[in-house]
Amino acid sequence: MFEIENLQAGYGATRILEDVSLAAAAGEIICLLGRNGAGKTTTMKTVMGLLPPRGGRISLGGARLGGLPPHAVARRGVGYVPEERAVFPSLTVAENLVMGDWRGRPAPRKTDEILGYFPRLRDKFGTRGAVLSGGEQQMLAIGRALMASPRLVLVDEPAEGLAPVVVQALEESFYRLAAAGLCIVIAESKLAVARRIATRIHVMGKGRTVFAGTAAELQDRHDIRREFLEV
C-alpha cells in the first residue's frame, strides 16, 4: 500500500537521505529504527511534504506523493504525528480533536471512536492541552491525526520521555489500530520498543536503509546491531 524507493532528501546543501526504501501494507506496524541523526525524522518530513525529495519515489495506494505539498499529502490519506506532538495548548481535548478533521465536517461518531482507542482522553475531554501530561498529549496528537480517517499514519518517536506504563498503553493502541486495517510507520530509537510492536523493522544508518526484516531476523544480525544501533 505504501512504498518508498531510493528516497533522497536534505536541508540546503546538506544531504541527509541517500537511499531509503521501504514497503508497508494495511494492518502493518513498521518501525524506522536507528540512532539520532540516522534520517528517521527527515524521512517522515519528506513523505509528509514538509521537505522536498531530491530523488526517488513515494507512493500510497499507487498514487504518487513525492513532491506534493502537505495538505495534498493529507488529502491522499496520510496522518502525521511529529516528535514535538504540537497539540494546541489553549484548546481543550475536544477542540484539538475537531481541528484534526480538516474536512470540516462534524464527526461525533469519529470522536467517540478515537476515545475508544485512548480512553484516558475521555476523562480529559474538557481539559486544555497545556495541562495534559506528556502521555496524554501524545495520545491526543495521535487521536487528532486519526480524525480525518487516514490510511497511513506516521508517528515520530512516540515513546520518547514517557513512563513505561504509558508506553505500554500506546503500544496496545497501535495494535488495535493496525488490527483495524491502518498502516502505521513509527520512527523509533529504542530497539526494545521496536521488537515489541513492529511487524517489520527497517534500520537506518547514515541516511540509508541498511536492514529490513523482522525482529527475529534482526536479532541474528550482530553486525547491523553493533554498527547502527548499539552505543
Residue pairs with C-beta under 8 A, 6 or more apart in sequence:
1 24
1 25
1 26
1 60
1 61
1 151
1 152
1 183
2 22
2 23
2 24
2 25
2 59
2 60
2 61
2 152
2 183
2 185
3 22
3 23
3 24
3 57
3 58
3 59
3 60
4 20
4 21
4 22
4 23
4 43
4 47
4 56
4 57
4 58
5 21
5 56
5 57
5 58
6 19
6 20
6 21
6 55
6 56
6 57
7 17
7 19
7 20
7 21
7 43
7 46
7 53
7 55
7 56
7 57
7 58
7 66
8 15
8 17
8 18
8 19
8 20
8 53
8 54
8 55
8 56
9 15
9 16
9 17
9 42
9 43
9 46
9 51
9 52
9 53
9 54
10 16
10 17
10 42
10 54
11 42
11 51
15 54
15 207
16 39
16 42
16 207
17 39
17 42
17 43
17 46
17 207
17 208
18 206
18 207
18 208
19 56
19 207
19 208
19 209
20 39
20 43
20 56
20 204
20 207
20 208
20 209
21 56
21 209
21 212
22 30
22 32
22 185
22 202
22 209
22 212
24 30
24 152
24 183
24 185
24 200
25 183
26 151
26 181
26 182
26 183
27 178
27 179
27 181
27 182
27 183
28 178
28 183
28 184
28 199
28 200
29 174
29 175
29 178
29 184
29 186
29 197
29 198
29 199
30 183
30 184
30 185
30 186
30 198
30 199
30 200
30 201
30 202
31 185
31 186
31 187
31 188
31 193
31 194
31 197
31 198
31 200
31 201
31 202
32 40
32 43
32 44
32 185
32 186
32 187
32 188
32 202
32 204
33 40
33 188
33 189
33 191
33 194
33 198
33 201
33 202
33 203
33 204
33 229
34 40
34 189
34 203
34 204
34 205
34 228
34 229
35 189
35 205
35 228
35 229
35 231
36 189
38 204
38 205
38 206
38 207
38 228
39 204
39 206
39 207
39 208
40 156
40 187
40 188
40 189
40 204
41 83
41 156
41 157
41 187
42 51
42 207
43 187
43 204
44 80
44 154
44 156
44 185
44 187
45 51
46 52
46 53
46 58
46 66
47 58
47 65
47 73
47 78
47 154
48 70
48 73
48 78
48 80
48 154
49 65
49 67
49 68
49 69
49 70
49 72
49 73
50 70
52 67
53 66
53 67
56 66
57 64
57 66
58 64
58 65
58 66
59 65
59 66
60 76
60 77
60 78
60 151
60 152
61 76
61 77
61 151
63 76
65 73
65 76
65 78
68 76
70 80
71 102
74 80
74 102
74 148
74 150
77 150
77 151
77 152
78 150
78 151
78 152
78 153
78 154
79 145
79 146
79 148
79 150
79 152
79 153
79 154
80 145
80 153
80 154
81 138
81 141
81 142
81 145
81 153
81 154
81 155
81 156
81 158
82 141
82 156
83 156
83 157
83 160
83 187
85 137
85 138
85 140
85 141
86 141
87 96
87 129
87 132
87 137
87 140
87 141
87 144
88 95
88 96
88 99
88 129
89 128
89 129
89 130
90 128
90 129
90 130
91 99
91 128
91 129
92 125
92 126
92 127
92 128
92 129
93 121
93 124
93 125
93 126
93 127
93 129
93 132
93 140
94 111
94 125
94 126
96 129
96 140
96 144
97 111
97 114
97 140
97 143
97 144
97 147
98 111
98 147
99 144
100 143
100 144
100 145
100 146
100 147
100 148
101 107
101 110
101 147
101 148
102 148
103 148
107 147
110 147
110 149
111 147
114 121
114 143
114 146
114 147
115 121
115 122
115 125
115 143
117 143
117 146
117 173
117 176
117 177
118 139
118 140
118 142
118 143
118 173
120 135
120 136
120 139
120 169
121 136
121 139
121 140
121 143
124 132
124 136
129 137
129 140
132 140
133 166
134 161
134 162
134 166
135 162
135 163
135 166
135 169
135 170
138 158
138 162
138 166
138 170
139 169
139 170
139 173
142 153
142 155
142 158
142 170
142 173
145 153
145 155
146 153
146 177
146 182
150 182
151 182
151 183
152 182
152 183
152 184
152 185
153 177
153 182
153 183
153 184
153 185
154 185
154 187
155 184
155 185
155 186
155 187
156 186
156 187
157 187
157 188
157 189
158 170
158 186
158 188
159 167
159 170
159 188
159 190
159 193
160 189
162 170
167 193
171 193
171 196
171 197
174 184
174 186
174 197
175 197
177 184
178 184
178 199
186 194
186 197
186 198
188 194
191 225
191 229
194 201
194 215
195 201
195 215
195 218
198 214
198 215
199 214
200 212
200 213
200 214
201 211
201 212
201 213
201 214
201 215
201 218
202 209
202 211
202 212
203 209
203 210
203 211
203 212
203 218
203 224
203 228
203 229
204 210
204 228
205 227
205 228
210 224
210 228
211 218
211 221
211 224
211 228
213 221
218 224
218 225
